[in-house]
Amino acid sequence: MGKLYVVSTPIGNLGDITLRALETLKNVDIIACEDTRHTLGLLNHFEIKKPLVSYHQHSKDSKVEQIISSILEGNNVAIVTDAGTPGISDPGEFLIRRAIENKIEIEPIPGVSAAITGLSISGLSTDEFVFIGFLPHKKGRQTKLKEIATEKRTIILYESPFRIIKLLNELLEFTGDREVSVSRELTKKFEETYRGKISAILPTIKEKGEFVVILEAKID
């Protein structure tokens, strides 16, 4: 039986990849990835050649079973996401769960996470925090916003450039004018972080890149 390696990759700057991640990617038999074109760019940069298997949120159960079967047959498989740590707000969690159910050994290869990177420079409390990730687009969105409004720990959210203004307006409506840190394009050339009250940040946001939103907890 082979092993499943959960390999973190850079969220932007390729210099953030770890030596251990490179060694693992060079030595496994197969790499399961979210987007083969994106991962191929990463591998080409580091001159690594390995068979790639596409695995993303729209993959059928048969694709998961194909990867699991390959490991059971003795192949070592690395799973990577387009950016950051697989399984964190990412379809990799389903593959990891199936590996556990099949008693496959799983080895984490830690590295960058956008959530922790954004939190580390937010200036908000890091003693206790809760990771929400992306809010539902429609069903359940208001329920989740109401939960966030009562949360007494720092909140970490992800958002796309297409919905960042909507999200900040909703947070202002549901939670009040709290302190927030909004980072976009973390580790990339145009990295930028906005800090302050939600109302002050809203007019300055550039709707480009992926966002990490760190929201101040409810204060009694």
C-alpha positions as CSV (number, residue, x, y, z in Angstrom):
1,M,0.0,0.0,0.0
2,G,1.2,3.5,-0.8
3,K,0.8,6.7,1.1
4,L,-1.2,10.0,0.6
5,Y,0.9,13.1,0.9
6,V,-1.1,16.3,1.6
7,V,1.3,18.9,0.1
8,S,1.0,22.7,0.7
9,T,2.0,24.9,-2.2
10,P,2.5,28.7,-2.5
11,I,-0.5,31.0,-2.5
12,G,1.3,33.3,-4.9
13,N,5.1,33.7,-4.5
14,L,6.8,30.5,-5.7
15,G,9.7,31.2,-3.4
16,D,7.4,30.2,-0.5
17,I,7.5,26.5,-1.4
18,T,9.3,24.3,1.1
19,L,12.3,22.1,0.4
20,R,10.2,19.2,1.8
21,A,7.4,19.9,-0.6
22,L,9.7,19.8,-3.5
23,E,11.3,16.6,-2.4
24,T,7.9,15.0,-1.9
25,L,6.6,16.1,-5.4
26,K,9.8,14.7,-7.0
27,N,9.4,11.3,-5.3
28,V,5.7,10.5,-5.5
29,D,4.3,8.4,-8.3
30,I,1.2,10.6,-9.0
31,I,0.1,14.1,-8.2
32,A,-3.6,14.7,-7.8
33,C,-4.4,18.4,-8.4
34,E,-7.2,20.9,-8.6
35,D,-6.2,22.3,-12.1
36,T,-3.6,20.3,-14.1
37,R,-2.5,23.4,-16.0
38,H,-1.9,25.4,-12.9
39,T,0.0,22.6,-11.2
40,L,2.0,21.9,-14.4
41,G,3.2,25.5,-14.3
42,L,4.5,25.0,-10.7
43,L,6.2,21.7,-11.6
44,N,7.8,23.1,-14.7
45,H,9.2,26.0,-12.7
46,F,11.0,23.5,-10.5
47,E,11.8,21.1,-13.3
48,I,9.6,18.3,-11.9
49,K,7.9,15.8,-14.2
50,K,5.2,13.6,-12.8
51,P,1.8,12.1,-14.0
52,L,-1.0,14.4,-13.0
53,V,-4.6,13.5,-12.1
54,S,-7.3,16.1,-12.0
55,Y,-9.3,16.3,-8.8
56,H,-11.6,19.2,-8.0
57,Q,-15.0,20.1,-6.6
58,H,-16.8,18.8,-9.7
59,S,-15.0,15.5,-9.8
60,K,-17.3,12.4,-9.6
61,D,-17.0,9.9,-6.8
62,S,-15.4,7.5,-9.3
63,K,-12.4,9.9,-9.6
64,V,-11.9,9.7,-5.8
65,E,-12.1,5.9,-5.9
66,Q,-9.6,5.8,-8.8
67,I,-7.1,7.7,-6.7
68,I,-7.7,5.6,-3.6
69,S,-7.4,2.4,-5.6
70,S,-4.1,3.6,-7.0
71,I,-2.7,4.1,-3.5
72,L,-4.0,0.7,-2.4
73,E,-2.1,-0.8,-5.3
74,G,1.1,0.6,-3.9
75,N,1.4,4.1,-5.5
76,N,2.4,7.1,-3.5
77,V,0.1,10.0,-4.3
78,A,0.5,13.7,-3.5
79,I,-2.6,15.9,-3.4
80,V,-2.1,19.6,-4.0
81,T,-4.5,22.5,-4.4
82,D,-4.1,25.5,-6.7
83,A,-2.8,27.6,-3.8
84,G,-2.2,26.8,-0.1
85,T,-3.1,23.8,1.9
86,P,-5.3,21.0,0.5
87,G,-8.4,20.2,2.4
88,I,-8.8,23.8,3.8
89,S,-12.0,25.2,2.2
90,D,-11.0,22.8,-0.6
91,P,-12.4,19.6,-2.1
92,G,-9.3,17.7,-1.0
93,E,-11.1,17.0,2.3
94,F,-13.2,14.3,0.7
95,L,-10.2,12.5,-0.7
96,I,-8.5,12.7,2.7
97,R,-11.6,11.3,4.4
98,R,-11.8,8.4,2.0
99,A,-8.1,7.7,2.6
100,I,-8.7,7.6,6.4
101,E,-11.7,5.2,5.8
102,N,-9.3,2.9,3.8
103,K,-6.7,3.0,6.6
104,I,-4.2,4.7,4.2
105,E,-1.3,6.4,5.8
106,I,-1.5,10.2,5.4
107,E,1.5,12.5,5.7
108,P,1.1,16.2,5.9
109,I,3.7,18.4,4.1
110,P,2.9,21.8,5.8
111,G,3.4,25.2,4.2
112,V,1.5,28.4,3.4
113,S,-2.2,29.0,4.3
114,A,-3.9,32.2,3.1
115,A,-6.0,32.2,6.3
116,I,-3.1,32.2,8.7
117,T,-1.0,34.5,6.5
118,G,-3.8,37.1,6.5
119,L,-4.5,36.7,10.3
120,S,-0.8,37.1,11.1
121,I,-0.7,40.7,9.7
122,S,-4.3,41.7,10.6
123,G,-3.5,43.4,14.0
124,L,-6.6,41.7,15.4
125,S,-6.6,39.2,18.3
126,T,-5.0,35.8,17.4
127,D,-5.7,34.2,20.8
128,E,-8.9,32.6,19.5
129,F,-10.2,32.6,16.0
130,V,-12.7,30.8,13.8
131,F,-12.2,30.0,10.1
132,I,-15.4,30.3,8.0
133,G,-13.9,30.3,4.5
134,F,-16.4,31.2,1.7
135,L,-19.9,32.0,2.7
136,P,-22.8,30.3,0.9
137,H,-23.8,32.3,-2.2
138,K,-27.5,32.1,-1.5
139,K,-29.1,29.4,0.7
140,G,-27.9,29.8,4.3
141,R,-26.0,33.0,3.7
142,Q,-28.0,35.2,6.0
143,T,-28.0,32.5,8.7
144,K,-24.3,32.4,8.6
145,L,-24.0,36.2,8.8
146,K,-26.2,36.2,11.9
147,E,-23.9,33.6,13.5
148,I,-20.8,35.7,12.6
149,A,-22.5,38.7,14.3
150,T,-22.5,36.9,17.6
151,E,-19.1,35.2,17.3
152,K,-16.8,36.2,20.2
153,R,-13.6,35.0,18.4
154,T,-11.8,36.7,15.5
155,I,-13.4,35.6,12.2
156,I,-11.5,34.5,9.1
157,L,-13.3,34.6,5.7
158,Y,-12.4,34.1,2.1
159,E,-13.9,36.0,-0.8
160,S,-13.6,36.5,-4.5
161,P,-13.1,39.9,-6.2
162,F,-16.7,39.6,-7.6
163,R,-18.3,39.5,-4.2
164,I,-15.9,41.4,-1.8
165,I,-18.0,44.6,-1.8
166,K,-21.2,42.7,-1.2
167,L,-19.6,40.8,1.6
168,L,-18.3,43.9,3.4
169,N,-21.6,45.6,3.0
170,E,-23.3,42.6,4.5
171,L,-20.8,42.5,7.4
172,L,-21.5,46.2,8.0
173,E,-25.2,45.5,8.1
174,F,-25.2,42.4,10.3
175,T,-22.2,43.0,12.6
176,G,-22.0,46.8,12.8
177,D,-19.0,48.9,11.9
178,R,-16.2,46.7,13.3
179,E,-12.5,46.7,12.8
180,V,-11.5,44.6,9.8
181,S,-8.3,43.6,7.9
182,V,-8.8,42.8,4.2
183,S,-5.8,41.4,2.3
184,R,-5.7,40.8,-1.4
185,E,-3.2,39.1,-3.6
186,L,-1.2,37.9,-0.6
187,T,2.5,37.2,-1.4
188,K,2.1,38.4,-5.0
189,K,3.4,41.5,-6.7
190,F,0.3,43.6,-6.0
191,E,-0.3,42.4,-2.4
192,E,-2.3,44.9,-0.4
193,T,-3.9,45.0,3.0
194,Y,-6.6,47.4,4.2
195,R,-7.1,47.9,7.9
196,G,-9.7,49.9,9.8
197,K,-13.4,50.2,10.3
198,I,-15.5,48.4,7.6
199,S,-17.1,51.8,6.5
200,A,-13.7,53.3,6.1
201,I,-12.3,50.5,4.0
202,L,-15.2,49.9,1.7
203,P,-14.6,52.9,-0.6
204,T,-10.9,52.0,-1.0
205,I,-11.2,48.3,-2.0
206,K,-9.8,47.3,-5.4
207,E,-11.9,44.5,-6.8
208,K,-9.0,42.4,-8.0
209,G,-7.4,39.2,-6.7
210,E,-8.5,36.8,-4.0
211,F,-9.3,38.2,-0.6
212,V,-8.8,37.2,3.0
213,V,-11.1,39.0,5.4
214,I,-10.3,39.1,9.1
215,L,-13.1,40.5,11.2
216,E,-13.0,41.7,14.8
217,A,-14.9,39.6,17.3
218,K,-18.1,40.7,19.0
219,I,-17.2,42.7,22.1
220,D,-19.6,42.7,25.0
